[in-house]
Amino acid sequence: MTSEARTRRIHPAVKFSFMGLLLTMVLVVGWQNLPRGVISTDLDIIGQGMPVLVLTRDVNFVGGGEVMELMGRLTAEEREHVELRVAHLGQPRGQAFARQFDTQDADLILLDGNGEQLGRVDHPETVDHIRHLLQQHL
């Protein structure tokens, strides 16, 4: 028996199935890490006359991304009287915000038009928690 005869070959269908599974897993992980909403990170609006709802976000944790998705479910009418912003903990301005208001990933802080805290919800689990915060203070 030659060495070629002893070599076991993997069927091409098995190779393609494995490659397809691997590619699918890579795509799923990539999809989960895409930004979940387009909410501005510009915190300069704080204290400029309009109430602001600020999410503290750390991209190393999933909680802030989940809360960002909840914020995206607010209706246009609910967003009409409040600006939505994200304070990223990976940026100096976001870190300063977190220190000032003693927040961490997934916390929501509602500020009045002067930049004073009206209320907060630490890691809201439903959009109704966010709605309650807004209804209670606006």
TORKOL-4160 file (C-alpha; in steps of 0.2 Angstrom, whole numbers, padded with zeros to 4 digits, m for minus):
138
<pt num="1" X="0000" Y="0000" Z="0000"/>
<pt num="2" X="0007" Y="0017" Z="m0005"/>
<pt num="3" X="0006" Y="0032" Z="0006"/>
<pt num="4" X="m0007" Y="0040" Z="m0005"/>
<pt num="5" X="m0018" Y="0025" Z="m0002"/>
<pt num="6" X="m0017" Y="0027" Z="0017"/>
<pt num="7" X="m0021" Y="0046" Z="0017"/>
<pt num="8" X="m0039" Y="0049" Z="0021"/>
<pt num="9" X="m0047" Y="0062" Z="0011"/>
<pt num="10" X="m0061" Y="0073" Z="0017"/>
<pt num="11" X="m0076" Y="0073" Z="0005"/>
<pt num="12" X="m0078" Y="0090" Z="m0003"/>
<pt num="13" X="m0096" Y="0092" Z="0003"/>
<pt num="14" X="m0090" Y="0091" Z="0021"/>
<pt num="15" X="m0077" Y="0104" Z="0017"/>
<pt num="16" X="m0090" Y="0116" Z="0010"/>
<pt num="17" X="m0102" Y="0113" Z="0024"/>
<pt num="18" X="m0089" Y="0117" Z="0037"/>
<pt num="19" X="m0084" Y="0133" Z="0028"/>
<pt num="20" X="m0102" Y="0138" Z="0026"/>
<pt num="21" X="m0105" Y="0136" Z="0045"/>
<pt num="22" X="m0089" Y="0145" Z="0049"/>
<pt num="23" X="m0094" Y="0160" Z="0037"/>
<pt num="24" X="m0111" Y="0160" Z="0045"/>
<pt num="25" X="m0104" Y="0161" Z="0062"/>
<pt num="26" X="m0093" Y="0176" Z="0057"/>
<pt num="27" X="m0107" Y="0185" Z="0049"/>
<pt num="28" X="m0118" Y="0183" Z="0065"/>
<pt num="29" X="m0105" Y="0189" Z="0076"/>
<pt num="30" X="m0101" Y="0204" Z="0064"/>
<pt num="31" X="m0120" Y="0208" Z="0063"/>
<pt num="32" X="m0122" Y="0208" Z="0082"/>
<pt num="33" X="m0108" Y="0221" Z="0084"/>
<pt num="34" X="m0115" Y="0233" Z="0071"/>
<pt num="35" X="m0121" Y="0249" Z="0079"/>
<pt num="36" X="m0139" Y="0247" Z="0084"/>
<pt num="37" X="m0145" Y="0264" Z="0082"/>
<pt num="38" X="m0140" Y="0281" Z="0076"/>
<pt num="39" X="m0140" Y="0292" Z="0091"/>
<pt num="40" X="m0128" Y="0306" Z="0092"/>
<pt num="41" X="m0113" Y="0307" Z="0104"/>
<pt num="42" X="m0113" Y="0326" Z="0103"/>
<pt num="43" X="m0115" Y="0331" Z="0122"/>
<pt num="44" X="m0113" Y="0349" Z="0118"/>
<pt num="45" X="m0132" Y="0351" Z="0117"/>
<pt num="46" X="m0133" Y="0348" Z="0136"/>
<pt num="47" X="m0138" Y="0364" Z="0145"/>
<pt num="48" X="m0144" Y="0373" Z="0129"/>
<pt num="49" X="m0162" Y="0374" Z="0133"/>
<pt num="50" X="m0169" Y="0357" Z="0128"/>
<pt num="51" X="m0171" Y="0342" Z="0139"/>
<pt num="52" X="m0158" Y="0328" Z="0135"/>
<pt num="53" X="m0159" Y="0309" Z="0138"/>
<pt num="54" X="m0142" Y="0303" Z="0139"/>
<pt num="55" X="m0137" Y="0284" Z="0138"/>
<pt num="56" X="m0120" Y="0280" Z="0146"/>
<pt num="57" X="m0112" Y="0267" Z="0134"/>
<pt num="58" X="m0097" Y="0255" Z="0135"/>
<pt num="59" X="m0095" Y="0245" Z="0119"/>
<pt num="60" X="m0086" Y="0231" Z="0129"/>
<pt num="61" X="m0103" Y="0227" Z="0137"/>
<pt num="62" X="m0120" Y="0223" Z="0129"/>
<pt num="63" X="m0131" Y="0232" Z="0141"/>
<pt num="64" X="m0129" Y="0249" Z="0133"/>
<pt num="65" X="m0133" Y="0242" Z="0116"/>
<pt num="66" X="m0149" Y="0234" Z="0122"/>
<pt num="67" X="m0154" Y="0251" Z="0130"/>
<pt num="68" X="m0150" Y="0259" Z="0114"/>
<pt num="69" X="m0162" Y="0248" Z="0105"/>
<pt num="70" X="m0175" Y="0252" Z="0118"/>
<pt num="71" X="m0172" Y="0270" Z="0115"/>
<pt num="72" X="m0175" Y="0267" Z="0096"/>
<pt num="73" X="m0192" Y="0261" Z="0100"/>
<pt num="74" X="m0198" Y="0278" Z="0107"/>
<pt num="75" X="m0211" Y="0285" Z="0095"/>
<pt num="76" X="m0208" Y="0302" Z="0086"/>
<pt num="77" X="m0220" Y="0310" Z="0097"/>
<pt num="78" X="m0211" Y="0304" Z="0113"/>
<pt num="79" X="m0194" Y="0311" Z="0105"/>
<pt num="80" X="m0202" Y="0327" Z="0101"/>
<pt num="81" X="m0198" Y="0335" Z="0118"/>
<pt num="82" X="m0182" Y="0328" Z="0122"/>
<pt num="83" X="m0165" Y="0325" Z="0113"/>
<pt num="84" X="m0157" Y="0308" Z="0114"/>
<pt num="85" X="m0138" Y="0307" Z="0116"/>
<pt num="86" X="m0125" Y="0293" Z="0120"/>
<pt num="87" X="m0110" Y="0296" Z="0131"/>
<pt num="88" X="m0097" Y="0284" Z="0126"/>
<pt num="89" X="m0086" Y="0278" Z="0140"/>
<pt num="90" X="m0072" Y="0276" Z="0127"/>
<pt num="91" X="m0071" Y="0294" Z="0124"/>
<pt num="92" X="m0065" Y="0308" Z="0136"/>
<pt num="93" X="m0081" Y="0318" Z="0135"/>
<pt num="94" X="m0091" Y="0302" Z="0139"/>
<pt num="95" X="m0080" Y="0298" Z="0154"/>
<pt num="96" X="m0082" Y="0315" Z="0161"/>
<pt num="97" X="m0101" Y="0314" Z="0159"/>
<pt num="98" X="m0100" Y="0297" Z="0168"/>
<pt num="99" X="m0090" Y="0304" Z="0182"/>
<pt num="100" X="m0101" Y="0319" Z="0184"/>
<pt num="101" X="m0117" Y="0310" Z="0185"/>
<pt num="102" X="m0110" Y="0294" Z="0193"/>
<pt num="103" X="m0116" Y="0282" Z="0179"/>
<pt num="104" X="m0110" Y="0266" Z="0170"/>
<pt num="105" X="m0114" Y="0256" Z="0155"/>
<pt num="106" X="m0133" Y="0256" Z="0151"/>
<pt num="107" X="m0138" Y="0270" Z="0163"/>
<pt num="108" X="m0150" Y="0283" Z="0157"/>
<pt num="109" X="m0150" Y="0301" Z="0164"/>
<pt num="110" X="m0163" Y="0314" Z="0160"/>
<pt num="111" X="m0157" Y="0331" Z="0161"/>
<pt num="112" X="m0167" Y="0347" Z="0160"/>
<pt num="113" X="m0164" Y="0362" Z="0148"/>
<pt num="114" X="m0150" Y="0369" Z="0160"/>
<pt num="115" X="m0141" Y="0352" Z="0161"/>
<pt num="116" X="m0148" Y="0348" Z="0179"/>
<pt num="117" X="m0153" Y="0330" Z="0182"/>
<pt num="118" X="m0172" Y="0327" Z="0182"/>
<pt num="119" X="m0171" Y="0308" Z="0184"/>
<pt num="120" X="m0163" Y="0292" Z="0180"/>
<pt num="121" X="m0165" Y="0274" Z="0176"/>
<pt num="122" X="m0151" Y="0262" Z="0179"/>
<pt num="123" X="m0151" Y="0249" Z="0165"/>
<pt num="124" X="m0170" Y="0250" Z="0160"/>
<pt num="125" X="m0176" Y="0233" Z="0154"/>
<pt num="126" X="m0191" Y="0238" Z="0144"/>
<pt num="127" X="m0196" Y="0254" Z="0133"/>
<pt num="128" X="m0209" Y="0257" Z="0146"/>
<pt num="129" X="m0196" Y="0260" Z="0159"/>
<pt num="130" X="m0190" Y="0274" Z="0148"/>
<pt num="131" X="m0207" Y="0280" Z="0144"/>
<pt num="132" X="m0211" Y="0281" Z="0163"/>
<pt num="133" X="m0195" Y="0292" Z="0166"/>
<pt num="134" X="m0200" Y="0304" Z="0152"/>
<pt num="135" X="m0218" Y="0305" Z="0157"/>
<pt num="136" X="m0214" Y="0308" Z="0175"/>
<pt num="137" X="m0202" Y="0322" Z="0172"/>
<pt num="138" X="m0208" Y="0330" Z="0156"/>
